Amino acid sequence: MEIQSDDCHENEDLDDGIRMLLARLPSDAELWLSLTNAYAVDMFCGVVLKSSNRGFAISAEVSRLLSDRNLEIGFDVYFEPDDSSPD
C-alpha cells in the first residue's frame, strides 16, 4: 500500500502521511505481532527536499503508532533543488 505526495494536502507533513497510511490498515496489535513474527514487515518513506539543510522529525504519537504495530520505518532522503534558484 502506498501514499504519494499527491495524496496529501500542501500543509500536511510526513507525520500526516504516515497516519493516513496506517488509518487504511488494521490497528489490532495482536495481528501486527503475528504478521511481523512471520514476515519481514517495514515502512519505507522516500523524502524529497526542495531546499538544502532541511530536517524532519517523527512525532512521539506517530512513533507510538509504529511501535504498537511492531513496525520499523526507513527513509531515503533526496535533494532536488528548485530549478529557478540561482547557482
KEDOLO-704648 format. One record per atom (N, C-alpha, C, O): residue number from 1; atom name; x, y, z; residue in three letters. Coordinates in Angstrom, 3 decimals, decimal comma. Layout:
N
<atom seq="NUM" atom="CA" px="X" py="Y" pz="Z" type="ala"/>
...
//
This chain:
87
<atom seq="1" atom="N" px="0,845" py="-1,162" pz="0,000" type="met"/>
<atom seq="1" atom="CA" px="0,000" py="0,000" pz="0,000" type="met"/>
<atom seq="1" atom="C" px="0,892" py="1,227" pz="0,000" type="met"/>
<atom seq="1" atom="O" px="1,946" py="1,228" pz="0,636" type="met"/>
<atom seq="2" atom="N" px="0,487" py="2,260" pz="-0,698" type="glu"/>
<atom seq="2" atom="CA" px="1,291" py="3,464" pz="-0,845" type="glu"/>
<atom seq="2" atom="C" px="0,486" py="4,717" pz="-0,573" type="glu"/>
<atom seq="2" atom="O" px="-0,732" py="4,762" pz="-0,745" type="glu"/>
<atom seq="3" atom="N" px="1,214" py="5,733" pz="-0,140" type="ile"/>
<atom seq="3" atom="CA" px="0,701" py="7,099" pz="-0,072" type="ile"/>
<atom seq="3" atom="C" px="1,677" py="7,927" pz="-0,892" type="ile"/>
<atom seq="3" atom="O" px="2,878" py="7,913" pz="-0,623" type="ile"/>
<atom seq="4" atom="N" px="1,187" py="8,635" pz="-1,870" type="gln"/>
<atom seq="4" atom="CA" px="2,022" py="9,511" pz="-2,690" type="gln"/>
<atom seq="4" atom="C" px="1,857" py="10,948" pz="-2,201" type="gln"/>
<atom seq="4" atom="O" px="0,871" py="11,272" pz="-1,540" type="gln"/>
<atom seq="5" atom="N" px="2,805" py="11,794" pz="-2,521" type="ser"/>
<atom seq="5" atom="CA" px="2,701" py="13,195" pz="-2,116" type="ser"/>
<atom seq="5" atom="C" px="1,433" py="13,837" pz="-2,671" type="ser"/>
<atom seq="5" atom="O" px="0,889" py="14,761" pz="-2,067" type="ser"/>
<atom seq="6" atom="N" px="0,961" py="13,352" pz="-3,822" type="asp"/>
<atom seq="6" atom="CA" px="-0,280" py="13,879" pz="-4,398" type="asp"/>
<atom seq="6" atom="C" px="-1,491" py="13,563" pz="-3,524" type="asp"/>
<atom seq="6" atom="O" px="-2,520" py="14,231" pz="-3,628" type="asp"/>
<atom seq="7" atom="N" px="-1,378" py="12,542" pz="-2,658" type="asp"/>
<atom seq="7" atom="CA" px="-2,473" py="12,171" pz="-1,769" type="asp"/>
<atom seq="7" atom="C" px="-2,594" py="13,119" pz="-0,581" type="asp"/>
<atom seq="7" atom="O" px="-3,610" py="13,121" pz="0,115" type="asp"/>
<atom seq="8" atom="N" px="-1,569" py="13,916" pz="-0,351" type="cys"/>
<atom seq="8" atom="CA" px="-1,525" py="14,799" pz="0,810" type="cys"/>
<atom seq="8" atom="C" px="-1,772" py="16,244" pz="0,377" type="cys"/>
<atom seq="8" atom="O" px="-1,456" py="16,640" pz="-0,745" type="cys"/>
<atom seq="9" atom="N" px="-2,339" py="17,008" pz="1,287" type="his"/>
<atom seq="9" atom="CA" px="-2,529" py="18,431" pz="1,055" type="his"/>
<atom seq="9" atom="C" px="-1,218" py="19,162" pz="1,321" type="his"/>
<atom seq="9" atom="O" px="-0,330" py="18,630" pz="1,987" type="his"/>
<atom seq="10" atom="N" px="-1,103" py="20,354" pz="0,811" type="glu"/>
<atom seq="10" atom="CA" px="0,148" py="21,107" pz="0,915" type="glu"/>
<atom seq="10" atom="C" px="0,594" py="21,327" pz="2,353" type="glu"/>
<atom seq="10" atom="O" px="1,794" py="21,349" pz="2,625" type="glu"/>
<atom seq="11" atom="N" px="-0,349" py="21,490" pz="3,282" type="asn"/>
<atom seq="11" atom="CA" px="0,014" py="21,761" pz="4,678" type="asn"/>
<atom seq="11" atom="C" px="0,234" py="20,489" pz="5,496" type="asn"/>
<atom seq="11" atom="O" px="0,496" py="20,576" pz="6,696" type="asn"/>
<atom seq="12" atom="N" px="0,133" py="19,310" pz="4,878" type="glu"/>
<atom seq="12" atom="CA" px="0,358" py="18,058" pz="5,584" type="glu"/>
<atom seq="12" atom="C" px="1,830" py="17,679" pz="5,506" type="glu"/>
<atom seq="12" atom="O" px="2,509" py="17,956" pz="4,517" type="glu"/>
<atom seq="13" atom="N" px="2,310" py="17,036" pz="6,574" type="asp"/>
<atom seq="13" atom="CA" px="3,720" py="16,676" pz="6,619" type="asp"/>
<atom seq="13" atom="C" px="3,886" py="15,161" pz="6,656" type="asp"/>
<atom seq="13" atom="O" px="2,924" py="14,420" pz="6,451" type="asp"/>
<atom seq="14" atom="N" px="5,093" py="14,708" pz="6,915" type="leu"/>
<atom seq="14" atom="CA" px="5,398" py="13,285" pz="6,930" type="leu"/>
<atom seq="14" atom="C" px="4,548" py="12,542" pz="7,960" type="leu"/>
<atom seq="14" atom="O" px="4,033" py="11,460" pz="7,679" type="leu"/>
<atom seq="15" atom="N" px="4,403" py="13,121" pz="9,145" type="asp"/>
<atom seq="15" atom="CA" px="3,547" py="12,510" pz="10,168" type="asp"/>
<atom seq="15" atom="C" px="2,141" py="12,265" pz="9,634" type="asp"/>
<atom seq="15" atom="O" px="1,561" py="11,200" pz="9,848" type="asp"/>
<atom seq="16" atom="N" px="1,598" py="13,264" pz="8,938" type="asp"/>
<atom seq="16" atom="CA" px="0,242" py="13,134" pz="8,390" type="asp"/>
<atom seq="16" atom="C" px="0,169" py="12,005" pz="7,366" type="asp"/>
<atom seq="16" atom="O" px="-0,805" py="11,252" pz="7,339" type="asp"/>
<atom seq="17" atom="N" px="1,187" py="11,886" pz="6,529" type="gly"/>
<atom seq="17" atom="CA" px="1,210" py="10,815" pz="5,535" type="gly"/>
<atom seq="17" atom="C" px="1,262" py="9,440" pz="6,181" type="gly"/>
<atom seq="17" atom="O" px="0,586" py="8,511" pz="5,738" type="gly"/>
<atom seq="18" atom="N" px="2,070" py="9,311" pz="7,237" type="ile"/>
<atom seq="18" atom="CA" px="2,166" py="8,026" pz="7,953" type="ile"/>
<atom seq="18" atom="C" px="0,841" py="7,699" pz="8,622" type="ile"/>
<atom seq="18" atom="O" px="0,379" py="6,560" pz="8,555" type="ile"/>
<atom seq="19" atom="N" px="0,223" py="8,690" pz="9,269" type="arg"/>
<atom seq="19" atom="CA" px="-1,094" py="8,472" pz="9,890" type="arg"/>
<atom seq="19" atom="C" px="-2,118" py="8,047" pz="8,842" type="arg"/>
<atom seq="19" atom="O" px="-2,918" py="7,143" pz="9,085" type="arg"/>
<atom seq="20" atom="N" px="-2,094" py="8,697" pz="7,679" type="met"/>
<atom seq="20" atom="CA" px="-3,036" py="8,391" pz="6,601" type="met"/>
<atom seq="20" atom="C" px="-2,870" py="6,936" pz="6,150" type="met"/>
<atom seq="20" atom="O" px="-3,855" py="6,226" pz="5,949" type="met"/>
<atom seq="21" atom="N" px="-1,628" py="6,505" pz="5,994" type="leu"/>
<atom seq="21" atom="CA" px="-1,365" py="5,129" pz="5,573" type="leu"/>
<atom seq="21" atom="C" px="-1,826" py="4,145" pz="6,641" type="leu"/>
<atom seq="21" atom="O" px="-2,504" py="3,166" pz="6,328" type="leu"/>
<atom seq="22" atom="N" px="-1,466" py="4,392" pz="7,896" type="leu"/>
<atom seq="22" atom="CA" px="-1,838" py="3,469" pz="8,967" type="leu"/>
<atom seq="22" atom="C" px="-3,351" py="3,413" pz="9,176" type="leu"/>
<atom seq="22" atom="O" px="-3,877" py="2,386" pz="9,605" type="leu"/>
<atom seq="23" atom="N" px="-4,046" py="4,497" pz="8,880" type="ala"/>
<atom seq="23" atom="CA" px="-5,509" py="4,520" pz="9,022" type="ala"/>
<atom seq="23" atom="C" px="-6,173" py="3,570" pz="8,023" type="ala"/>
<atom seq="23" atom="O" px="-7,307" py="3,141" pz="8,241" type="ala"/>
<atom seq="24" atom="N" px="-5,487" py="3,240" pz="6,943" type="arg"/>
<atom seq="24" atom="CA" px="-6,028" py="2,326" pz="5,923" type="arg"/>
<atom seq="24" atom="C" px="-5,784" py="0,862" pz="6,279" type="arg"/>
<atom seq="24" atom="O" px="-6,278" py="-0,037" pz="5,598" type="arg"/>
<atom seq="25" atom="N" px="-5,026" py="0,625" pz="7,341" type="leu"/>
<atom seq="25" atom="CA" px="-4,639" py="-0,729" pz="7,728" type="leu"/>
<atom seq="25" atom="C" px="-5,245" py="-1,088" pz="9,079" type="leu"/>
<atom seq="25" atom="O" px="-5,612" py="-0,192" pz="9,840" type="leu"/>
<atom seq="26" atom="N" px="-5,358" py="-2,368" pz="9,394" type="pro"/>
<atom seq="26" atom="CA" px="-5,886" py="-2,770" pz="10,700" type="pro"/>
<atom seq="26" atom="C" px="-4,996" py="-2,230" pz="11,826" type="pro"/>
<atom seq="26" atom="O" px="-3,795" py="-2,042" pz="11,632" type="pro"/>
<atom seq="27" atom="N" px="-5,573" py="-1,986" pz="12,981" type="ser"/>
<atom seq="27" atom="CA" px="-4,805" py="-1,483" pz="14,124" type="ser"/>
<atom seq="27" atom="C" px="-4,614" py="-2,540" pz="15,207" type="ser"/>
<atom seq="27" atom="O" px="-3,981" py="-2,264" pz="16,226" type="ser"/>
<atom seq="28" atom="N" px="-5,138" py="-3,722" pz="15,012" type="asp"/>
<atom seq="28" atom="CA" px="-5,062" py="-4,796" pz="16,005" type="asp"/>
<atom seq="28" atom="C" px="-3,605" py="-5,189" pz="16,281" type="asp"/>
<atom seq="28" atom="O" px="-2,927" py="-5,720" pz="15,402" type="asp"/>
<atom seq="29" atom="N" px="-3,130" py="-4,926" pz="17,500" type="ala"/>
<atom seq="29" atom="CA" px="-1,738" py="-5,188" pz="17,870" type="ala"/>
<atom seq="29" atom="C" px="-1,382" py="-6,669" pz="17,751" type="ala"/>
<atom seq="29" atom="O" px="-0,273" py="-7,005" pz="17,335" type="ala"/>
<atom seq="30" atom="N" px="-2,302" py="-7,550" pz="18,109" type="glu"/>
<atom seq="30" atom="CA" px="-2,034" py="-8,990" pz="18,014" type="glu"/>
<atom seq="30" atom="C" px="-1,849" py="-9,429" pz="16,566" type="glu"/>
<atom seq="30" atom="O" px="-0,990" py="-10,260" pz="16,274" type="glu"/>
<atom seq="31" atom="N" px="-2,644" py="-8,878" pz="15,668" type="leu"/>
<atom seq="31" atom="CA" px="-2,500" py="-9,169" pz="14,246" type="leu"/>
<atom seq="31" atom="C" px="-1,130" py="-8,718" pz="13,747" type="leu"/>
<atom seq="31" atom="O" px="-0,447" py="-9,464" pz="13,044" type="leu"/>
<atom seq="32" atom="N" px="-0,727" py="-7,501" pz="14,108" type="trp"/>
<atom seq="32" atom="CA" px="0,575" py="-6,990" pz="13,680" type="trp"/>
<atom seq="32" atom="C" px="1,720" py="-7,819" pz="14,257" type="trp"/>
<atom seq="32" atom="O" px="2,705" py="-8,078" pz="13,566" type="trp"/>
<atom seq="33" atom="N" px="1,601" py="-8,231" pz="15,500" type="leu"/>
<atom seq="33" atom="CA" px="2,643" py="-9,060" pz="16,100" type="leu"/>
<atom seq="33" atom="C" px="2,764" py="-10,382" pz="15,346" type="leu"/>
<atom seq="33" atom="O" px="3,869" py="-10,858" pz="15,083" type="leu"/>
<atom seq="34" atom="N" px="1,626" py="-10,964" pz="15,003" type="ser"/>
<atom seq="34" atom="CA" px="1,619" py="-12,199" pz="14,235" type="ser"/>
<atom seq="34" atom="C" px="2,266" py="-11,997" pz="12,858" type="ser"/>
<atom seq="34" atom="O" px="3,075" py="-12,816" pz="12,421" type="ser"/>
<atom seq="35" atom="N" px="1,907" py="-10,914" pz="12,187" type="leu"/>
<atom seq="35" atom="CA" px="2,461" py="-10,623" pz="10,859" type="leu"/>
<atom seq="35" atom="C" px="3,965" py="-10,377" pz="10,916" type="leu"/>
<atom seq="35" atom="O" px="4,723" py="-10,918" pz="10,111" type="leu"/>
<atom seq="36" atom="N" px="4,393" py="-9,547" pz="11,883" type="thr"/>
<atom seq="36" atom="CA" px="5,810" py="-9,198" pz="11,944" type="thr"/>
<atom seq="36" atom="C" px="6,668" py="-10,353" pz="12,452" type="thr"/>
<atom seq="36" atom="O" px="7,877" py="-10,370" pz="12,220" type="thr"/>
<atom seq="37" atom="N" px="6,060" py="-11,318" pz="13,144" type="asn"/>
<atom seq="37" atom="CA" px="6,805" py="-12,512" pz="13,543" type="asn"/>
<atom seq="37" atom="C" px="6,951" py="-13,488" pz="12,378" type="asn"/>
<atom seq="37" atom="O" px="7,928" py="-14,233" pz="12,309" type="asn"/>
<atom seq="38" atom="N" px="5,995" py="-13,485" pz="11,474" type="ala"/>
<atom seq="38" atom="CA" px="6,013" py="-14,420" pz="10,352" type="ala"/>
<atom seq="38" atom="C" px="6,686" py="-13,844" pz="9,097" type="ala"/>
<atom seq="38" atom="O" px="7,215" py="-14,596" pz="8,279" type="ala"/>
<atom seq="39" atom="N" px="6,666" py="-12,517" pz="8,946" type="tyr"/>
<atom seq="39" atom="CA" px="7,155" py="-11,874" pz="7,728" type="tyr"/>
<atom seq="39" atom="C" px="8,041" py="-10,689" pz="8,068" type="tyr"/>
<atom seq="39" atom="O" px="7,976" py="-10,142" pz="9,169" type="tyr"/>
<atom seq="40" atom="N" px="8,869" py="-10,301" pz="7,109" type="ala"/>
<atom seq="40" atom="CA" px="9,641" py="-9,064" pz="7,229" type="ala"/>
<atom seq="40" atom="C" px="8,713" py="-7,919" pz="6,827" type="ala"/>
<atom seq="40" atom="O" px="8,351" py="-7,793" pz="5,657" type="ala"/>
<atom seq="41" atom="N" px="8,338" py="-7,106" pz="7,773" type="val"/>
<atom seq="41" atom="CA" px="7,395" py="-6,014" pz="7,536" type="val"/>
<atom seq="41" atom="C" px="8,067" py="-4,714" pz="7,950" type="val"/>
<atom seq="41" atom="O" px="8,615" py="-4,609" pz="9,048" type="val"/>
<atom seq="42" atom="N" px="8,021" py="-3,727" pz="7,068" type="asp"/>
<atom seq="42" atom="CA" px="8,546" py="-2,420" pz="7,429" type="asp"/>
<atom seq="42" atom="C" px="7,798" py="-1,343" pz="6,667" type="asp"/>
<atom seq="42" atom="O" px="6,995" py="-1,629" pz="5,779" type="asp"/>
<atom seq="43" atom="N" px="8,073" py="-0,112" pz="7,027" type="met"/>
<atom seq="43" atom="CA" px="7,518" py="1,032" pz="6,335" type="met"/>
<atom seq="43" atom="C" px="8,689" py="1,801" pz="5,749" type="met"/>
<atom seq="43" atom="O" px="9,718" py="1,981" pz="6,402" type="met"/>
<atom seq="44" atom="N" px="8,527" py="2,247" pz="4,525" type="phe"/>
<atom seq="44" atom="CA" px="9,577" py="2,976" pz="3,836" type="phe"/>
<atom seq="44" atom="C" px="9,036" py="4,320" pz="3,385" type="phe"/>
<atom seq="44" atom="O" px="7,921" py="4,403" pz="2,868" type="phe"/>
<atom seq="45" atom="N" px="9,820" py="5,374" pz="3,578" type="cys"/>
<atom seq="45" atom="CA" px="9,435" py="6,713" pz="3,144" type="cys"/>
<atom seq="45" atom="C" px="10,539" py="7,296" pz="2,272" type="cys"/>
<atom seq="45" atom="O" px="11,700" py="7,344" pz="2,676" type="cys"/>
<atom seq="46" atom="N" px="10,179" py="7,728" pz="1,102" type="gly"/>
<atom seq="46" atom="CA" px="11,080" py="8,500" pz="0,262" type="gly"/>
<atom seq="46" atom="C" px="10,748" py="9,960" pz="0,483" type="gly"/>
<atom seq="46" atom="O" px="9,607" py="10,378" pz="0,283" type="gly"/>
<atom seq="47" atom="N" px="11,733" py="10,737" pz="0,892" type="val"/>
<atom seq="47" atom="CA" px="11,526" py="12,150" pz="1,210" type="val"/>
<atom seq="47" atom="C" px="12,340" py="12,979" pz="0,227" type="val"/>
<atom seq="47" atom="O" px="13,556" py="12,815" pz="0,125" type="val"/>
<atom seq="48" atom="N" px="11,670" py="13,864" pz="-0,491" type="val"/>
<atom seq="48" atom="CA" px="12,341" py="14,730" pz="-1,461" type="val"/>
<atom seq="48" atom="C" px="12,310" py="16,154" pz="-0,915" type="val"/>
<atom seq="48" atom="O" px="11,242" py="16,718" pz="-0,679" type="val"/>
<atom seq="49" atom="N" px="13,496" py="16,724" pz="-0,720" type="leu"/>
<atom seq="49" atom="CA" px="13,623" py="18,086" pz="-0,208" type="leu"/>
<atom seq="49" atom="C" px="13,928" py="19,031" pz="-1,360" type="leu"/>
<atom seq="49" atom="O" px="14,761" py="18,729" pz="-2,215" type="leu"/>
<atom seq="50" atom="N" px="13,258" py="20,167" pz="-1,381" type="lys"/>
<atom seq="50" atom="CA" px="13,458" py="21,153" pz="-2,439" type="lys"/>
<atom seq="50" atom="C" px="14,518" py="22,190" pz="-2,065" type="lys"/>
<atom seq="50" atom="O" px="14,955" py="22,955" pz="-2,924" type="lys"/>
<atom seq="51" atom="N" px="14,936" py="22,228" pz="-0,803" type="ser"/>
<atom seq="51" atom="CA" px="15,997" py="23,140" pz="-0,393" type="ser"/>
<atom seq="51" atom="C" px="16,937" py="22,402" pz="0,561" type="ser"/>
<atom seq="51" atom="O" px="16,530" py="21,472" pz="1,257" type="ser"/>
<atom seq="52" atom="N" px="18,170" py="22,824" pz="0,578" type="ser"/>
<atom seq="52" atom="CA" px="19,173" py="22,130" pz="1,388" type="ser"/>
<atom seq="52" atom="C" px="19,043" py="22,502" pz="2,862" type="ser"/>
<atom seq="52" atom="O" px="18,349" py="23,452" pz="3,224" type="ser"/>
<atom seq="53" atom="N" px="19,724" py="21,733" pz="3,693" type="asn"/>
<atom seq="53" atom="CA" px="19,788" py="21,962" pz="5,128" type="asn"/>
<atom seq="53" atom="C" px="18,406" py="21,966" pz="5,774" type="asn"/>
<atom seq="53" atom="O" px="18,099" py="22,834" pz="6,591" type="asn"/>
<atom seq="54" atom="N" px="17,595" py="21,016" pz="5,412" type="arg"/>
<atom seq="54" atom="CA" px="16,266" py="20,847" pz="5,988" type="arg"/>
<atom seq="54" atom="C" px="16,234" py="19,540" pz="6,751" type="arg"/>
<atom seq="54" atom="O" px="16,952" py="18,596" pz="6,419" type="arg"/>
<atom seq="55" atom="N" px="15,424" py="19,491" pz="7,743" type="gly"/>
<atom seq="55" atom="CA" px="15,278" py="18,268" pz="8,508" type="gly"/>
<atom seq="55" atom="C" px="13,808" py="17,946" pz="8,699" type="gly"/>
<atom seq="55" atom="O" px="12,935" py="18,701" pz="8,272" type="gly"/>
<atom seq="56" atom="N" px="13,546" py="16,843" pz="9,329" type="phe"/>
<atom seq="56" atom="CA" px="12,182" py="16,460" pz="9,659" type="phe"/>
<atom seq="56" atom="C" px="12,240" py="15,583" pz="10,888" type="phe"/>
<atom seq="56" atom="O" px="13,296" py="15,054" pz="11,233" type="phe"/>
<atom seq="57" atom="N" px="11,126" py="15,430" pz="11,539" type="ala"/>
<atom seq="57" atom="CA" px="11,043" py="14,608" pz="12,733" type="ala"/>
<atom seq="57" atom="C" px="9,774" py="13,782" pz="12,675" type="ala"/>
<atom seq="57" atom="O" px="8,814" py="14,122" pz="11,984" type="ala"/>
<atom seq="58" atom="N" px="9,796" py="12,699" pz="13,412" type="ile"/>
<atom seq="58" atom="CA" px="8,612" py="11,873" pz="13,593" type="ile"/>
<atom seq="58" atom="C" px="8,136" py="12,126" pz="15,020" type="ile"/>
<atom seq="58" atom="O" px="8,906" py="11,997" pz="15,972" type="ile"/>
<atom seq="59" atom="N" px="6,889" py="12,478" pz="15,157" type="ser"/>
<atom seq="59" atom="CA" px="6,352" py="12,798" pz="16,475" type="ser"/>
<atom seq="59" atom="C" px="6,283" py="11,551" pz="17,363" type="ser"/>
<atom seq="59" atom="O" px="6,311" py="10,422" pz="16,873" type="ser"/>
<atom seq="60" atom="N" px="6,195" py="11,774" pz="18,650" type="ala"/>
<atom seq="60" atom="CA" px="6,052" py="10,672" pz="19,602" type="ala"/>
<atom seq="60" atom="C" px="4,777" py="9,878" pz="19,305" type="ala"/>
<atom seq="60" atom="O" px="4,764" py="8,653" pz="19,431" type="ala"/>
<atom seq="61" atom="N" px="3,712" py="10,570" pz="18,914" type="glu"/>
<atom seq="61" atom="CA" px="2,450" py="9,898" pz="18,590" type="glu"/>
<atom seq="61" atom="C" px="2,619" py="8,922" pz="17,430" type="glu"/>
<atom seq="61" atom="O" px="2,168" py="7,779" pz="17,510" type="glu"/>
<atom seq="62" atom="N" px="3,269" py="9,369" pz="16,345" type="val"/>
<atom seq="62" atom="CA" px="3,468" py="8,509" pz="15,188" type="val"/>
<atom seq="62" atom="C" px="4,452" py="7,390" pz="15,524" type="val"/>
<atom seq="62" atom="O" px="4,273" py="6,255" pz="15,082" type="val"/>
<atom seq="63" atom="N" px="5,483" py="7,696" pz="16,297" type="ser"/>
<atom seq="63" atom="CA" px="6,413" py="6,655" pz="16,749" type="ser"/>
<atom seq="63" atom="C" px="5,670" py="5,571" pz="17,513" type="ser"/>
<atom seq="63" atom="O" px="5,948" py="4,384" pz="17,349" type="ser"/>
<atom seq="64" atom="N" px="4,728" py="5,982" pz="18,345" type="arg"/>
<atom seq="64" atom="CA" px="3,927" py="5,030" pz="19,124" type="arg"/>
<atom seq="64" atom="C" px="3,033" py="4,188" pz="18,205" type="arg"/>
<atom seq="64" atom="O" px="2,890" py="2,984" pz="18,417" type="arg"/>
<atom seq="65" atom="N" px="2,434" py="4,811" pz="17,193" type="leu"/>
<atom seq="65" atom="CA" px="1,601" py="4,063" pz="16,239" type="leu"/>
<atom seq="65" atom="C" px="2,420" py="2,988" pz="15,537" type="leu"/>
<atom seq="65" atom="O" px="1,950" py="1,867" pz="15,345" type="leu"/>
<atom seq="66" atom="N" px="3,645" py="3,333" pz="15,155" type="leu"/>
<atom seq="66" atom="CA" px="4,532" py="2,359" pz="14,509" type="leu"/>
<atom seq="66" atom="C" px="4,941" py="1,277" pz="15,493" type="leu"/>
<atom seq="66" atom="O" px="4,920" py="0,091" pz="15,164" type="leu"/>
<atom seq="67" atom="N" px="5,311" py="1,680" pz="16,692" type="ser"/>
<atom seq="67" atom="CA" px="5,746" py="0,725" pz="17,713" type="ser"/>
<atom seq="67" atom="C" px="4,626" py="-0,234" pz="18,094" type="ser"/>
<atom seq="67" atom="O" px="4,864" py="-1,427" pz="18,281" type="ser"/>
<atom seq="68" atom="N" px="3,408" py="0,282" pz="18,208" type="asp"/>
<atom seq="68" atom="CA" px="2,258" py="-0,570" pz="18,545" type="asp"/>
<atom seq="68" atom="C" px="2,052" py="-1,663" pz="17,501" type="asp"/>
<atom seq="68" atom="O" px="1,495" py="-2,719" pz="17,799" type="asp"/>
<atom seq="69" atom="N" px="2,501" py="-1,403" pz="16,286" type="arg"/>
<atom seq="69" atom="CA" px="2,363" py="-2,371" pz="15,192" type="arg"/>
<atom seq="69" atom="C" px="3,660" py="-3,138" pz="14,940" type="arg"/>
<atom seq="69" atom="O" px="3,756" py="-3,923" pz="13,996" type="arg"/>
<atom seq="70" atom="N" px="4,642" py="-2,903" pz="15,785" type="asn"/>
<atom seq="70" atom="CA" px="5,948" py="-3,566" pz="15,673" type="asn"/>
<atom seq="70" atom="C" px="6,591" py="-3,288" pz="14,314" type="asn"/>
<atom seq="70" atom="O" px="7,226" py="-4,162" pz="13,724" type="asn"/>
<atom seq="71" atom="N" px="6,415" py="-2,043" pz="13,821" type="leu"/>
<atom seq="71" atom="CA" px="6,916" py="-1,659" pz="12,505" type="leu"/>
<atom seq="71" atom="C" px="8,180" py="-0,826" pz="12,598" type="leu"/>
<atom seq="71" atom="O" px="8,286" py="0,089" pz="13,414" type="leu"/>
<atom seq="72" atom="N" px="9,135" py="-1,164" pz="11,743" type="glu"/>
<atom seq="72" atom="CA" px="10,336" py="-0,363" pz="11,557" type="glu"/>
<atom seq="72" atom="C" px="10,058" py="0,602" pz="10,418" type="glu"/>
<atom seq="72" atom="O" px="9,317" py="0,275" pz="9,490" type="glu"/>
<atom seq="73" atom="N" px="10,653" py="1,798" pz="10,483" type="ile"/>
<atom seq="73" atom="CA" px="10,481" py="2,764" pz="9,406" type="ile"/>
<atom seq="73" atom="C" px="11,860" py="3,132" pz="8,860" type="ile"/>
<atom seq="73" atom="O" px="12,813" py="3,338" pz="9,611" type="ile"/>
<atom seq="74" atom="N" px="11,938" py="3,207" pz="7,534" type="gly"/>
<atom seq="74" atom="CA" px="13,179" py="3,593" pz="6,880" type="gly"/>
<atom seq="74" atom="C" px="12,938" py="4,798" pz="5,995" type="gly"/>
<atom seq="74" atom="O" px="11,817" py="5,041" pz="5,547" type="gly"/>
<atom seq="75" atom="N" px="14,000" py="5,552" pz="5,747" type="phe"/>
<atom seq="75" atom="CA" px="13,897" py="6,766" pz="4,945" type="phe"/>
<atom seq="75" atom="C" px="14,988" py="6,797" pz="3,894" type="phe"/>
<atom seq="75" atom="O" px="16,132" py="6,435" pz="4,166" type="phe"/>
<atom seq="76" atom="N" px="14,637" py="7,226" pz="2,703" type="asp"/>
<atom seq="76" atom="CA" px="15,589" py="7,652" pz="1,686" type="asp"/>
<atom seq="76" atom="C" px="15,311" py="9,130" pz="1,493" type="asp"/>
<atom seq="76" atom="O" px="14,181" py="9,524" pz="1,202" type="asp"/>
<atom seq="77" atom="N" px="16,338" py="9,945" pz="1,656" type="val"/>
<atom seq="77" atom="CA" px="16,178" py="11,395" pz="1,559" type="val"/>
<atom seq="77" atom="C" px="16,918" py="11,878" pz="0,318" type="val"/>
<atom seq="77" atom="O" px="18,092" py="11,564" pz="0,121" type="val"/>
<atom seq="78" atom="N" px="16,223" py="12,641" pz="-0,514" type="tyr"/>
<atom seq="78" atom="CA" px="16,758" py="13,156" pz="-1,763" type="tyr"/>
<atom seq="78" atom="C" px="16,682" py="14,679" pz="-1,757" type="tyr"/>
<atom seq="78" atom="O" px="15,764" py="15,258" pz="-1,176" type="tyr"/>
<atom seq="79" atom="N" px="17,624" py="15,308" pz="-2,390" type="phe"/>
<atom seq="79" atom="CA" px="17,627" py="16,769" pz="-2,540" type="phe"/>
<atom seq="79" atom="C" px="17,466" py="17,067" pz="-4,011" type="phe"/>
<atom seq="79" atom="O" px="18,320" py="16,715" pz="-4,824" type="phe"/>
<atom seq="80" atom="N" px="16,365" py="17,719" pz="-4,352" type="glu"/>
<atom seq="80" atom="CA" px="16,101" py="18,148" pz="-5,725" type="glu"/>
<atom seq="80" atom="C" px="15,907" py="19,656" pz="-5,700" type="glu"/>
<atom seq="80" atom="O" px="14,802" py="20,134" pz="-5,443" type="glu"/>
<atom seq="81" atom="N" px="16,984" py="20,423" pz="-5,969" type="pro"/>
<atom seq="81" atom="CA" px="16,868" py="21,887" pz="-5,879" type="pro"/>
<atom seq="81" atom="C" px="15,868" py="22,438" pz="-6,888" type="pro"/>
<atom seq="81" atom="O" px="15,662" py="21,879" pz="-7,966" type="pro"/>
<atom seq="82" atom="N" px="15,269" py="23,525" pz="-6,510" type="asp"/>
<atom seq="82" atom="CA" px="14,347" py="24,247" pz="-7,382" type="asp"/>
<atom seq="82" atom="C" px="15,149" py="24,794" pz="-8,556" type="asp"/>
<atom seq="82" atom="O" px="16,123" py="25,518" pz="-8,351" type="asp"/>
<atom seq="83" atom="N" px="14,757" py="24,460" pz="-9,777" type="asp"/>
<atom seq="83" atom="CA" px="15,495" py="24,890" pz="-10,974" type="asp"/>
<atom seq="83" atom="C" px="15,510" py="26,403" pz="-11,157" type="asp"/>
<atom seq="83" atom="O" px="16,359" py="26,929" pz="-11,878" type="asp"/>
<atom seq="84" atom="N" px="14,588" py="27,103" pz="-10,519" type="ser"/>
<atom seq="84" atom="CA" px="14,518" py="28,553" pz="-10,704" type="ser"/>
<atom seq="84" atom="C" px="15,479" py="29,307" pz="-9,786" type="ser"/>
<atom seq="84" atom="O" px="15,648" py="30,519" pz="-9,925" type="ser"/>
<atom seq="85" atom="N" px="16,117" py="28,586" pz="-8,838" type="ser"/>
<atom seq="85" atom="CA" px="17,038" py="29,279" pz="-7,927" type="ser"/>
<atom seq="85" atom="C" px="18,378" py="29,504" pz="-8,617" type="ser"/>
<atom seq="85" atom="O" px="18,832" py="28,665" pz="-9,394" type="ser"/>
<atom seq="86" atom="N" px="19,017" py="30,660" pz="-8,325" type="pro"/>
<atom seq="86" atom="CA" px="20,316" py="30,945" pz="-8,943" type="pro"/>
<atom seq="86" atom="C" px="21,395" py="30,008" pz="-8,408" type="pro"/>
<atom seq="86" atom="O" px="21,321" py="29,565" pz="-7,262" type="pro"/>
<atom seq="87" atom="N" px="22,388" py="29,707" pz="-9,228" type="asp"/>
<atom seq="87" atom="CA" px="23,504" py="28,842" pz="-8,811" type="asp"/>
<atom seq="87" atom="C" px="24,469" py="29,562" pz="-7,915" type="asp"/>
<atom seq="87" atom="O" px="25,460" py="28,977" pz="-7,478" type="asp"/>
//
